[in-house]
């Protein structure tokens, strides 16, 4: 397995990270499985370490993942919930 560590920025949530790290917002299931300290309902505190598996990034989604890597820390943050 090719696990990497990502450190979060202010205002990020699991769906946002799934899009940035896997190129798919539905990959939040994978993030939650690999990071038991995360919650779907909560904003993740800035500086939180999140594990992700580069081997799980689908080939067709790699350009989107690279796009976000090049835009951080100014990436798009997806808002969920009623906030």
ABEGO torsion letter per residue (X at the ends): XBBBBBBBBBGBBAAAAAAAAAGBAAAAAAAAAABAABBAABBBBBGBBBBBBAAABBAAAAAAAAAAAAAOAABBBBBBEAX
